[in-house]
Amino acid sequence: MVFPCYYNAPLSYYSIIIESGEAPAVELYDHYSKQTYRNRCRILGANGVIDLVIPIIKNHGRKTLLKDVKIDYDSNWPNIHWQSIISSYSSAPFFEFFKEAYAEIYSKQFTFLADLNISLLAITLEQLQLARDIQKTKQFTGQDPDLDLSLAIHPKKVFSHRHFQVLSAPYYQVFSERHGFVSELSILDLLFNEGPNAASILKKSLKIKN
């Protein structure tokens, strides 16, 4: 199954990976578009939802394939993102258990957005104990719009897919007493809060349509 190349993707993304039962193929030949999860993720902090956005080097007036999108390091965004993650999850039950693997990624400087996203995906699959080899597309797959996960899993749209329904099974969140349960956050939120229970919750968060 083909998955968009997302940055610390939301829970539905990983629920579908589990449901598929196969190695995810990451789409590298679609055109990059703004305001998607390709360069942003959502975490929950003391004051509510936080969008962490990776700045990219803009190619004005020209469409760019995802595989060719370069990261802009004019600002120290890796440190900003990591400090935001620490601030949000340092008191989460499993933050200490998982933090080193992610801290190492944020200490590196990746030229291409796809390389960063795939590195994070690989670490996350390992933490979820999913032995899946990540595949990379060799050309644009051109999926049916009703099946395209880049259209279904989008920060500005309600999840809608021909085969899947997101149920958003509730789980413990650090700031739930202040904000209530917030669904479809980054996978980091689930891992740091629930640890070994994460995969089980992901399975409960998705329903196959008849």
Long-range contacts (C-beta under 8 A, 24 or more apart in sequence): 1-25, 2-26, 2-27, 2-137, 2-141, 2-143, 2-149, 3-27, 3-149, 4-30, 4-36, 4-37, 4-38, 4-149, 4-150, 4-153, 5-38, 5-66, 5-113, 5-114, 5-117, 5-118, 6-36, 6-37, 6-38, 6-41, 6-117, 6-121, 6-153, 7-37, 7-38, 7-39, 7-40, 7-41, 7-52, 7-54, 7-113, 7-116, 7-117, 7-120, 8-41, 8-52, 8-120, 8-124, 8-186, 8-187, 8-188, 9-37, 9-41, 9-121, 9-153, 9-186, 9-187, 10-37, 10-41, 10-42, 10-153, 10-184, 10-185, 10-186, 10-187, 11-168, 11-183, 11-184, 11-185, 11-187, 11-190, 11-201, 11-202, 11-205, 12-152, 12-153, 12-159, 12-164, 12-166, 12-184, 12-205, 12-206, 13-37, 13-149, 13-153, 13-187, 14-124, 14-128, 14-187, 14-202, 15-164, 15-166, 15-202, 15-203, 15-205, 15-206, 16-149, 16-164, 16-206, 17-125, 17-130, 17-132, 18-128, 18-130, 18-199, 18-202, 18-203, 18-206, 19-164, 19-203, 19-206, 19-208, 22-132, 23-132, 23-133, 23-134, 23-135, 24-121, 24-132, 24-134, 24-135, 25-134, 25-135, 25-136, 25-137, 25-141, 26-114, 26-117, 26-118, 26-121, 26-134, 26-135, 26-136, 26-137, 27-66, 27-137, 27-140, 27-141, 27-150, 28-65, 28-66, 28-67, 28-114, 28-136, 28-137, 29-65, 29-66, 29-67, 29-137, 29-138, 29-139, 29-140, 29-141, 30-65, 30-66, 30-140, 30-150, 31-63, 31-64, 31-65, 31-66, 32-56, 32-63, 32-64, 32-65, 32-66, 32-69, 32-113, 35-155, 35-156, 36-150, 36-154, 36-155, 37-153, 37-154, 37-155, 38-66, 38-69, 38-113, 38-117, 39-69, 39-113, 40-155, 41-186, 41-188, 42-155, 42-184, 42-185, 42-186, 43-84, 43-85, 43-88, 43-89, 43-185, 43-186, 43-188, 43-189, 44-88, 44-173, 44-174, 44-175, 44-179, 44-182, 44-185, 44-189, 45-84, 45-87, 45-88, 45-175, 46-87, 46-88, 46-175, 46-178, 48-179, 49-182, 49-185, 50-84, 50-88, 51-155, 52-80, 52-81, 52-84, 52-85, 53-77, 54-81, 54-113, 54-116, 56-113, 66-113, 66-114, 67-112, 67-114, 68-112, 69-112, 69-113, 69-114, 70-111, 70-112, 70-113, 71-110, 71-111, 71-112, 71-113, 71-116, 73-109, 78-106, 78-107, 78-109, 79-106, 81-106, 82-106, 85-188, 88-174, 89-174, 89-188, 89-189, 89-192, 89-193, 91-174, 92-174, 92-192, 92-193, 93-172, 93-192, 93-193, 93-194, 93-195, 94-191, 94-192, 94-193, 94-194, 94-195, 94-196, 95-192, 97-195, 98-127, 98-191, 98-192, 98-195, 101-126, 101-127, 102-188, 124-187, 124-191, 127-191, 127-198, 128-191, 128-198, 128-199, 128-202, 129-199, 130-199, 159-184, 162-209, 163-208, 163-209, 164-206, 164-207, 164-208, 164-209, 165-206, 165-207, 165-208, 165-209, 166-205, 166-206, 166-207, 167-204, 167-205, 167-206, 167-207, 168-205, 169-201, 169-204, 169-205, 171-197, 171-201
